[in-house]
Structures are given as C-alpha cells and as structure tokens.
Amino acid sequence: QFDNFVGNEASVWSLTNKTLGVADGNLVAAGDFKSATLTGNLVGTGVIHATNGALTAGNSGVVTVINGAATKFIILNPTDGTVDSNVIVTVQLQDANNNVVTTGGNQNDDVTLASTGNVTGEALVNLTNGVGTLSLNDHTAETVTLSLVDTEVTGFNVASTQDLVFAHGALHHFNVMGATDPVVAGTASDVTVTAKDLYDNTATSYTGTITFCSGDPLAVLPANYAFIGGDMGTKTFVGGITLKTAGERTVTVASGMITGSQANITVTPDAPVKVNVETAADGSGSIVAVQNLASASSLTAYSITRDQFDNFVGNEASVWSLTNKTVGVADANLVAAMDNKSAIMTGNLVGTGVIHVTNGALTAGNSGIITVINGVATKYIIN
C-alpha cells in the first residue's frame, strides 16, 4: 500500500485503448509472464495493461507507435478511369511496415512517376509528409503500367508498380466504312459501323440503336439496329447496302444527334437495258416530249442508253426511224448524224410522227408525238 517493491510476478498482459494499426499481437508476454514486449508495427496508440488476481490492475501511459525509417516509395492502387477525364495517382513514402513516413527527416523526399502507353502527366511527385499526388490522362483506351524512378537519388526502394485502366469515353461519332467503292449500281455491298468516342477509341460498351440513310433515293439500306454487348461497339452488315443511283453517294448512320458517314462512294451505271430518244447528249435531258414543230424548223434528238435504274450509260450509235407518220410527214424528214448518235427532224409538210430509236437487244425508245404545223406565211397561192 506504500508503493514498496514486493516482487516481479507472473501476470496477465493485454493491450487496451488501441487505435489505428495497433493490435493485440503487438504485445507478447514472456514465457514466465513476468514481463511483456510491445513491438511497434503499424502506427497508432495503445495502453499496456496487467492484472494479477485480486490486485489492483496496472496500466502504462499511452504508447504511440510512429513510423520507422523510410525504406520505399509505394504507388497506391489507383481507381481506373476513362479517356474523358484525369486520374489522380497517389504515391507514399513508407517504412518497412508500410507506415506512411511523416517524421524522421525524409518525409518530404520526392520521386518520379513514369508510365507505359500514351499517358501524359508523368512527372516528379512532390511529397509532403510522405504523401504526393499526380494527375494523369490518356486519350487512348488502354491499360498502362505505372512505375517509379529514383531521380532524386534517395536510395529508397522504387520497385512498386500498378496497372491503370483508361476505358473509352462517351459516344461521340460513328465510323462507317467498308462499302465497295467504286460499285456498280444495284450491287449489294457490306458496310461496317463502329461506335467511337471523341478520341476515336472504339466504344466497346455501346448498346444504342442506329438508323441508316443515304443521298441515294433508291438505296436499299439495313433496318434500324440495336447494338448488343457482344458487338463490342462494331457491327458488319453483310450485303447490307445496295446503291442504285449513279454518281458520288453517301451512306450515313445516326443515333439521335450523333452521326457518321462513308462519303464519296462512286456508283457506276449497270449494263444498259434500254435506249431513249432524249434532248441532251450527256444524259442530263429528258425524253423528247409531245410538241409542235413549225414547218422549216428542226429539233435534234439523241440516242441515250440507260440501265435498269434509269442511270445514264452513254450516247450511243443507234438506228433511227419515223413511225406513226400521218399526212405530209415522211421518213426523209428525219436525218441521222454520221455517227448515228443523234438525228435531226425537220418540219416540212404538216402532219405527225414519232421519232423511234433501236439499239440491238435494248428496249427501243420513242419520242412523244411530233406535230408539224405551218410555218410563217410567205405567199398567196391560186389553187
């Protein structure tokens, strides 16, 4: 009762009031239970507690475990990100027991963070009290490996690495490609549609619905399509498009306001199936229509071949004639050009006729009815 020493006796030992990383296992009693050893491991606090039967129990003061000497730099496992935003990476200076070094003189030592792939933002990490961060970004969807370089010659271990995933960003546009170019009108062609983010990475998780359209009014296009997970952001439509109108054509895909196109697809005419009597040698005209032709006046007609979709194929040599002639209209009123690619009908005596053209096995063509009417009066005649 007077605080005199009685003896060093076997007792029951424990740790109480533990905080943070301090654990029961840090206190180990001797074999005779007359003493116990507290070993610092993870930082935190605790109180050594001893009991001995009915005696009043005893406690130590609060024991605070602090970091040991610095031994290594560690990259904490970062949260994976996307190409649309930055990823914060944390680096710590730790002791042998993985405590952050906040004391001891080295807590502000720095280290350089490096990375594989196309990452930007790699630099010297400025540590304060054993912790530092860097902001990294990558516009390529990829998995990179982060590592450390002891550029400041601290001598601490820099073997720590971490993998970091940059996933694709939000849907930004579609790539449309693969359609045959040039292509003969009426020939089916494959087309591949790929969902892309702003940086042209494939949006492998895209599951929206796309629609097709084309500048070709006769085009045959795929039906609306809803992407599924197994598509991984890309879909090939085998024989999916058939363009029929000759010229430079475009196939466009859309999902809401987001679009993509394959442009400047050259569509060439199919084989000719018919020959027309038309008003222009380059195919830009139309079939010679029903009309009046004044006597002594003339009109020129052209032999125009066209395919099954009415595309202009050529101005070709053909056989010309006048059919359905009435009154004074005669065969001689129609004269073919030397190359037989055109013919001139000249009004003479009043009457009607139809300009007719044939070209081998092609479907023959006709003009509208041409009515020759009187010309300008020039004289009186006594009958």
Buried (B, 14 or more C-beta within 10 A) or exposed (E): EEEEEEEEEEBEBBBEEBEEBBEEEBBEBEEEBEBBEBEBBBBBBBBBBBEEEEEEEEEEEEBEBEBBEBBBBBBBEBEEBBBBEBBEBBBBBBBEBBBBBBEBEBBBBBBBBBBBEBBEBBEBBEBEEBBBBBEBBBBBBBEBEBBBEBEEEBEBBBEBEBEBBBBBBEBBBBBBBBBBBEBBBBBEBBBBBBBBBBBBBBBBEBEEEBBBBBBBEBBBBBEEBEBEEEBBBBBEBEEBBBBBBBBEBBBBBBBEEBBBBBEEBEBBBBEBBBBBBBBEBEBEBEBBEEEEBBBEBEBEBBBBBBBBBBBBBBBBBBBBBBEEBEEBBEEEBBEBBEEBBBBBBBBBEBBBBBBBBBBEEBEBBBBEBBBBEEBEEEEEEEE
